[in-house]
């Protein structure tokens, strides 16, 4: 079983300058859908999203692969504090 909170943390923490400000919260969970919200420091938002959203898309792709392995769908929302 994939621990999505730890997976998200391991993907996002190396990217940010303010790791103490990273918050990962499970917003909604059903039997086949998970929704996570990640809040980062406003100065780190660009680092996590990346140019043209490429970094965020890569993070989501990894999460989608882990979720599909368990027969679930996952949604990741990235915001600043």
For each residue, the residues with C-beta under 8 A, 3 or more apart:
1: 70
2: 7 66 67 69 70
3: 6 7
4: 7 8 26 34 36 63 66 67 74
5: 8 9 24 26 36
6: 3 9 10
7: 2 3 4 10 11 62 63 66
8: 4 5 11 12 24 36 38 59 63 76
9: 5 6 12 13 22 24
10: 6 7 13 14
11: 7 8 14 15 59 62
12: 8 9 15 16 22 24 38 40 48 59
13: 9 10 16 19 22
14: 10 11
15: 11 12 44 47 48 55
16: 12 13 19 21 22 40 41 44 47 48
17: 41 43 44 47
18: 21 22 40 41 43 44
19: 13 16 22
20:
21: 16 18 39 40 41 44 81
22: 9 12 13 16 18 19 38 39 40 41 44
23: 37 38 39 40 81
24: 5 8 9 12 36 37 38
25: 36 37 38 39
26: 4 5 29 34 35 36
27: 35 36 37 77
28: 33 34 35
29: 26 33 34 35
30: 33
31:
32: 71 72 73
33: 28 29 30 72 73 74 75
34: 4 26 28 29 67 72 73 74 75
35: 26 27 28 29 74 75 77
36: 4 5 8 24 25 26 27 74 75 76 77
37: 23 24 25 27 77 79
38: 8 12 22 23 24 25 48 76 77 78 79
39: 21 22 23 25 79 80 81
40: 12 16 18 21 22 23 44 45 48 78 79 80 81
41: 16 17 18 21 22 44 45 80 81
42: 45 80 81
43: 17 18 46
44: 15 16 17 18 21 22 40 41 47 48 80
45: 40 41 42 48 49 78 79 80
46: 43 49 50
47: 15 16 17 44 50 55
48: 12 15 16 38 40 44 45 55 56 59 78
49: 45 46 53 55 56 78
50: 46 47 53 54 55 56 57 58
51: 54 55
52:
53: 49 50 56 57
54: 50 51 57 58
55: 15 47 48 49 50 51 58 59
56: 48 49 50 53 59 60 76 78
57: 50 53 54 60 61
58: 50 54 55 61 62
59: 8 11 12 48 55 56 62 63 76
60: 56 57 63 64 76
61: 57 58 64 65
62: 7 11 58 59 65 66
63: 4 7 8 59 60 66 67 74 76
64: 60 61 67 68 73 74
65: 61 62 68 69
66: 2 4 7 62 63 69 70 74
67: 2 4 34 63 64 70 72 73 74
68: 64 65 71 72 73
69: 2 65 66
70: 1 2 66 67
71: 32 68
72: 32 33 34 67 68
73: 32 33 34 64 67 68
74: 4 33 34 35 36 63 64 66 67
75: 33 34 35 36
76: 8 36 38 56 59 60 63
77: 27 35 36 37 38
78: 38 40 45 48 49 56
79: 37 38 39 40 45
80: 39 40 41 42 44 45
81: 21 23 39 40 41 42
